[in-house]
Amino acid sequence: MDNKNGLKFTSSDGEFSPVEFDCWGCGKEMSAVPFGYDDGEPLIDNNERYCPKCLDRRLKNLERAREYESDVPPSWFDPTYAGERWGEDY
């Protein structure tokens, strides 16, 4: 049976059977066991919706994005380059 999200599963009788879906990064077919159901929709942790290669890339991108939100400059930031200071808004 398919649902509106394109996830395929066989039953929602309380048994958490594996759900097939496509990787959110590369489209590779994957499966995972949901941790519950919400109105018949299987609940799967967002990180489990990525194959290992895409998950690694996603986590690195999230880590890099957090660097820009921090008040502490990352190790790669050089204040002498172009005379900028970390945390200044332009």
Secondary structure, 3 states (H helix, E strand, C coil): CECCCCCECCCCCCCCCCEEEECCCCCCEEEECCCEEECCEEECCHHHHCCHHHHHHHHHHHHHHHHHHCCCCCCCCCCCCCCCCCCCCC
